[in-house]
């Protein structure tokens, strides 16, 4: 065939244009594939996310959800995934996946994943479906801590595999969400009895590695458990899985589970919840209970254990449940009891502190130059990113926020304890 055949050239050009257009539409869709968004840090690319809404203003749709679950919405294309637990008075719990259409708000499917006869008690502020799913390629991974993990085809909702082989005693129910890296699904299993981190093959659910926590823990069982979502950071020394647990934060090679370093919190730290965030090779880690401490940790020192790895700490009004938000040189921390602290990321020095009021579990969002805070009574406080608190809106919905928000395009998706909303 002649290389310069005009019809072939035009066909090739058309194919190329279609491929480019498809690639662009994937980027434009701005999927929200995991807890806290594309980069796991609460940042949305969108510049025109709404700042004002109420039950009868700027709500495109509101869809009541069955059961109870604090998992945050994750989004790919036109599909929004969450999990929930259907509880019965007799005790057994059904753990399900929920799929809602982004455009219409229609509840498209509910997929039965696990039936648990004796789920045990959970904390009053928790649910049996608190870990957030994660989307990778064609799959959505729904995780329920010690109750099990399932992989679904996200278009059809068909179950590809599921496992419940990781047993540990949570005391308060499941909390830690999984993350994905290359072909792996990674999560923490920190119980009162055993503490370890795991990587599964996304395609099969088989264990690729499992590593026990190496740090010495207190004798008291209550102080050994944690509920933290790990995070991947790319450093000059290669990728690291930053995995906070009780009393220690660990860094593992995500491909092998090899421990690269660990840092002690310098005080009692357990039931650790907030997901770590990063800036320029520094990890910002919160210890949660009893008194939450913020540590700024250099991930790029090569020594195994080094106290010089900790750049600075802060022990005042730090969150126990909400994760941090870093914007430029500002680090925003919303405490569980409604005190907002803004610190300088480099030095840890306070930029400002203000009382927002209310109680907080959901993690903050940054979009279009604004910071969004979601309290447990359904109120959202929106303020401008900057050196002082400049509140531009307070918005109230029915229900309460335990889940963190999602953004797709310029639409905001908020899950309360009763429903999911699309706000435009």
BAZA-582081 format. One record per residue: residue in one letter; x, y, z of N, C-alpha, C in turn. Coordinates in steps of 0.1 Angstrom, whole numbers, plus 5000, padded with zeros to 4 digits. Example, Ala and Ser with C-alpha at 12.3 -4.5 7.8 and 13.67 -1.06 7.14 Angstrom:
<recs>
a513249435078512349555078513249675078
s512849785071513749895071512950005079
</recs>
This chain:
<recs>
x500949885000500050005000500950125000
x500550224992501350354991501250425004
x502450475009502450535022501650665023
x501550735011500950865011499550855006
x498850745007497550725002496650835009
x495950925002495251035009494050985018
x493350885013492250835022492750775035
x493850695034494450635046494950745055
x495650855049496150965057494951035065
x493851055058492751125064492151035075
x492050905072491550815082492450815095
x493750805092494750805104494550935112
x494451045104494251175111493051185119
x491951135114490651125121490751045133
x491350925132491550835143492350905154
x493450975150494351045159493451155167
x492651225159491851335165490851275175
x490251165172489351095181490051055194
x491250995192492050955204492351075213
x492751185206493151305214491851355221
x490751365214489451415219489051325231
x489151195230488851105241489751125253
x491051145250491951165261491651295268
x491251405260490951525266489651515275
x488651445270487351435277487551355290
x488551265290488851195303489351295313
x490251385309490851475318489851585322
x488951625312487951725315486951675325
x486651545324485651495333486051515348
x487351525350487751545364487151445374
x487551325372487051215381487551245395
x486851185404487251195418487351045423
x488550985420488550835421488850775435
x489150865445489450815458489150915469
x489250875482489150965493489951095491
x489351205491489951335490490451365476
x489951295466490151335452491351285445
x491651335433492651275424494051265430
x494451365438495751355445495651315460
x494451285464494251245478494551355489
x494451485484494751595493493651695495
x492451665489491351755491491251875481
x492151865471492151975461491351935449
x490452025445489752015432490352105422
x490452055409490952145398489952255394
x488652225396487652315391487752455398
x487452555390487552695394486252755398
x485152695394483752755396482852665404
x483352605414482552525423481652615431
x480352585433479352675440479852705454
x479552825459479852855473478552875481
x477452885474476152905482475152795478
x474452745488473352645486472552635498
x471352565496470552525508469652415503
x468752365511467852265506467052305494
x466752435492465952475481466752575472
x468052575472468852665463470052585458
x470152595445471352535438471552385439
x470452315444470452165444469952115431
x470852055423470351995410469551865412
x470051785421469251665426469651625440
x468751555446469051505460468451355460
x469351265463468951125462469051055476
x467951015482467950945495468750815493
x469550775503470350655502469950555513
x469850425509469550325519470650305529
x470250255541471250215551472050325556
x473250295562474050395569475450375565
x476150485561477550475557478250605557
x479450615562480150745561481150745550
x481250645542482150645530481850765521
x482950825516482850945508482550905493
x481850985486481550945472482850945463
x482950855454484050855444483350845430
x483950915421483350945408484250905396
x483650835386484350805374483250815363
x483550905353482550925342481150975348
x480150895345478750935349478350855362
x479350785368478950695379479650745392
x478750745403479250785416479050655425
x480150615432480150495440480250535455
x479550465463479650475478479350335484
x479550325497479150195504478150235515
x477450135519476450155531476350015538
x475750025550475449905558473949905561
x473349795558471949775561471949705574
x471549775585471549715598470149655602
x470149545610468849495614468849495630
x467649495635467549495650468149365656
x468049255648468549135654470149125655
x470749215647472249215648472949205635
x472549115626473349095613473349225605
x474349245597474549355589474849315574
x474149375564474549355550475349475546
x476549455540477349555535477249565520
x476849685515476449695501477249805494
x477349805481477849915473476649985466
x476750115465475650195459476250265447
x475550265436475950345424474850435420
x475250565419474250675415474750735402
x473850765393474250835381474450985384
x475551035379475951165382475051275375
x474551245363473751345356472351345362
x471751235364470351225368470051215383
x471051165390470851135405470151005407
x469850935397469150805398470050705405
x469450635415470150525422470150405412
x471350385406471350285395471450145400
x472250125411472349985416472749985430
x472349875437472849845450473349695450
x474549675453475149545451475549485465
x474949375468475149305481476649245480
x477449285490478849235490479149145502
x478749175514479049085525477849085535
x477548965540476648955551477348915564
x477248995574477948975586477048945598
x477048815603476048775613476348845626
x477548855630477948915643478949025641
x478549145637479449245633480149305645
x479649285657480249355669479849495670
x480149565681479749705683480649795676
x480149915673481050025667480850145676
x481750235674481750365681480450445676
x479950525685478750595683478850685671
x480050735668480350825657480650755644
x480750615644481250545633480050475626
x480350415614479350325607480050195603
x479350095599479949975594480449995580
x480250105574480650135560481350275559
x482450285567483050415567484250435557
x485050325554486050335544485550375531
x486250465524485850515511486350425500
x485450385490485950305479487050375471
x487750305462488750365453488550305439
x488550385429488350345415489750345408
x489950235401491250215394490850145381
x491050215369490750165356489250125356
x488950005352487549955351486949905364
x487749905375487349845388487049945398
x486149915407485949995420486149895431
x486949935441487249855452486549905464
x485649825470484849855482485449785494
x485849855504486649805515485849825528
x485749725537485049735549485949695561
x487249725560488149685571488149535573
x488049495585488149345588486949265583
x485849335578484749265573484949215559
x485949275552486249225538486449335528
x486949295516487249385505486649315492
x486049405484485449345471485849435460
x486049365448486349435436485149425426
x484649535421483549535412483949585399
x483349535388483449605375482549735376
x483149845374482349965378481250005368
x481349955356480249975346479049895349
x479349765351478249665353477849645367
x478749665377478449635391478749495394
x479249415384479549275386480649255396
x480549155405481649135415482749055408
x483949105408485149035402485748945412
x485948985424486448905435486148965448
x486148895459486048945472486848855482
x487248915493487948845503487648895517
x487648805527487448855541488548785549
x489748765544490748685551491648765561
x491448895561492248975571491449005583
x491848935594491048945606491849025617
x491249125623491849195634490749265642
x490949295654489949345663489949495663
x488949555657488949705655488349775667
x487549715675486849775687485849875683
x486149965674485150075670484650065656
x484849945649484449935636485449985626
x485249965613486149995602486350145600
x487550185596487750325593488650355582
x489750285580490850315571490350285556
x490550375547490250355533491450295526
x491250225515492450175507492950285497
x494150265492494650345481495150255470
x495350305458495850225447497250285443
x498050195438499350235432499750125422
x499950165409500150075398499149965399
x499549835400498549725400498149685414
x498449765424498249715438497149795444
x496449735454495449795463496049785477
x496249895484497049895497496149945508
x496249885520495449935531496149895544
x495749965555496249935568495249845576
x495849755584494949675593495549685607
x495149785615495749805628494649785639
x494649665644493749625654494349625668
x493449595678493949585692494849465693
x494649365685495349235686496549225677
x496349255664497449255654497449385646
x498649415641498849545634499749515622
x499149545609499949515597499449605586
x500249605575499849675563499849565551
x499049585541498849485531498749545517
x499249475507499049505493498449385486
x497349415479496749305471496849335456
x496949225448496849235434495449285430
x495349395423494049455419493249355411
x493949275402493249185393492649065400
x493349015410492948885416492548885431
x492948995438492748995452493748915460
x494748855453495748785460496748875468
x497248825479498248905487499548915479
x500049045477501349065471502349075482
x502049155492502849155504502049195517
x502549155528501849185541503049205551
x503049315558504149345567503649385580
x504149315591503749355604504449485609
x503749555617504249685622505449645632
x506549725630507749685638507949765650
x507249875652507449965663506849905676
x507549935687507049885701505849965705
x504849895709503549955713503349935728
x502450025734502050005748501449875751
x501449835763500849705767499249705765
x498649825768497249835768496649815754
x495749725752495249695738494549815732
x493849895740493150005734494150105727
x495350105731496350195725497050145713
x496650025708497349965697496549985683
x495350025684494450025672494550155665
x494350155652494350285644493350265632
x493050375626492050375615492450465604
x493750455600494350555591494450505577
x494050595567494250575553495750615549
x496450525543497850555540497850645527
x499050685523499150775512500450755504
x500450765491501650745483502350885481
x503650895484504351015480505550975471
x505751065461506851035452508051125457
x509151065462510251145467511451135457
x512451205460513651195451514351055452
x513950985463514450845465513550745460
x512450785453511450685448510150695456
x509150615451507850625458507850565472
x507050625481506950565494505450565498
x505050455505503750445511503850495525
x503250615528503350665542502150615549
x502450545560501350465566501350485582
x500550585586500550615601499750505608
x500250465620499650365628499750415642
x499550335652499550375666501050395670
x501350515676502650555681503750575671
x503550525659504550535648503950565635
x504650635626504350645612505450565605
x505050485595505950395587506050445573
x507150425567507250445552507650305546
x506950255536507250135530507450155515
x508250065509508350055495507049995490
x506250075482504950025479504949895471
x506049875463506049755455506349625463
x507149635474507549515481507149515496
x506749625501506449625515507649645524
x508749665518510049685526509949815534
x510149805547510149925556511350015553
x511050135549512150225545512550315557
x511650355565511950425578510650425587
x510850465599509750485608510050595618
x509050665622509250775632508250765643
x508750775655507850765667507250905669
x505950905674505251035676505851115687
x506551055696507151125708506151135719
x504951075717503951075728502950965724
x502050935733500950835730500150885718
x499950795708499150835696498450705691
x497150705692496450585687495050625682
x494350525676493050555669493350665659
x494450655652494950765643494050755630
x493550865626492550875615492950955603
x493451085605493651165593494651115583
x494351125570495251075560496351175558
x497651135557498751225556498651305543
x499251425543499351505531500851545529
x501151595518502651625514502851755508
x504051805510504551925502506051915501
x506651915489508051915487508851805496
x508351685495509051575503508751575518
x507951665522507551665537506151605538
x506051505548504751455551504251525563
x502951555563502251615575501351505581
x501651465593500951345599500351395612
x499151355615498451375627498351245635
x498451255648498451135657497051105663
x496151195663494751175668494651165683
x494651045689494251045703495551005712
x495651035724494651115732494651265727
x495851325728495951465723496651455710
x496051515700496551505686497751595684
x498851535678500051615675500251615660
x500651725655500951735640502551725639
x502951635631504451625628504651655613
x505651745611506151765597507451685596
x507351575587508351475586509051475572
x510351485572511151485560511151335555
x510551315543510551175538511851145530
x512651245528513751225519515151205525
x515151205539516451155545516551005544
x517750965541517950815537518050725550
x518450785561518650695573517350625577
x517350505583516250435587515450505598
x516050525609515450595620516250725624
x515550835623516250955626515351055632
x515751115644514851215650514951345642
x516051365634516251485627515251485615
x514551375613513551365602512351455605
x512051475618510951555622511351705622
x510751785613511151925611510552015622
x509251985625508552065635507351985640
x506852025651505551965656504652075661
x503352045662502352135668501352055676
x501152085689500252015698498952085701
x498652195695497552285699496352275690
x495252225695493952225688494052145675
x494852045674495051965662493851865660
x493451835647492351745645492651605649
x491551535653491651395656491051315645
x490051365638489451295626489651365613
x489351495611489451555598490951565594
x491151535581492551545575492951695573
x494151715571494651855569494451895554
x494552025552494552085538495752175537
x496552155527497652245524497452315511
x497552455512497452535500498652635500
x499452625490500652705489501452695503
x501652805510502452795522501552785534
x500252765532499352755543498952605546
x498852575559498352445563497152465572
x495952425567494752445574494352325582
x494052335595493652225604492352265611
x491352185608490052215615489952105626
x489952155638489852065649488452005650
x488351885657487051825659485951915665
x486452005673485552095681485452235675
x485852245662485452365655486452475656
x487752455660488752555660489652535648
x489652645640490452645627491852705630
x492852625627494252685628494952685615
x495552795611496352795599497852815602
x498652725597500052725600500852745588
x502152795589503052805578503652665576
x503552615564504052475561505552455564
x506352565562507752545563508252545578
x507652635586508152665599507152605610
x505952585607504952545617504352665625
x504852785622504352905629502952925626
x502152975636500753005634500553135625
x499653115615499353235606498053295612
x497053215616495853265623495153155630
x494353185639493453085646492153145648
x491053075645489653125647488753015651
x487653055658486652955662485552955651
x485452835645484352825635483052775642
x483252695652482052635660481652505653
x480852425661480452295656481452185658
x481052065654481951955655482251895641
x483451845639483851805626484451665626
x484051595615484651465612485151465597
x484351525588484751535574485951615572
x486651585561487851655557487551775548
x488451885549488152005542488451995527
x487952085519488052085504488652225500
x489552225490489952345484489552345469
x488852455465488452465451488252615448
x488752655436488552785431488952895441
x490052875448490552975458489852985471
x488952885473488152885486488352755493
x488252765507488352645515486852615521
x486552485520485152445525485352355537
x484552385548484552305560483152255562
x483052125565481752055566481552005580
x480552055588480452005602479351895603
x479351845615478551725617477051755617
x476651875617475151915616474751965603
x475551935592475051965579475452115574
x476252185582476652315578477952325571
x478052395561479352415554479752565555
x480952585560481552725561482552735549
x482352835541483252865530484052995532
x485352985531486153105533487253115523
x487753235520488753255510490153215516
x490953145508492253105512493153235513
x493853245525494653365527495153375541
x495753495545496453505558495453535569
x494153555566493253575577491953505573
x491053485583489753425580488853525574
x488353495562487453575554486353485549
x485253465558484153375555483253445544
x482953365533482153425523480753355523
x480553245529479253185529479153075540
x477953065545477552955554476352885548
x476352755546475252685539474752575548
x473452555548472852445557472052345549
x472352215551471552115545470952025557
x469851955554469351865564470351745565
x470351685577471251565579472651615583
x473551515584474851555590475951505581
x477151575581478251535573479251455581
x479451325578480551245583481451215571
x480851205559481651175547482251305542
x483351295535484051415529483451435515
x483651555509482951595496483651535484
x483051545473483651505460483251615450
x484151635440483951735430484151675416
x483251705407483351665393482951775384
x483851815374483551935367483452045377
x482452135376482252235386481152205396
x480752075396479652025405480251975418
x479552005429479851955442478951845446
x479551735451478651625456478951605471
x477851615478477851605493476951495498
x477551405506476851295512476551325526
x475251325530474951335544474651195549
x474151185561473751055567472551005561
x471851085553470551045547470551035532
x471351125525471151145511472451185505
x472551185491473651255484473051365475
x473751475475473251595468474251625457
x473751675445474551745435474251895436
x475251975437475052115439475852185427
x475052275421475652345409475452495410
</recs>
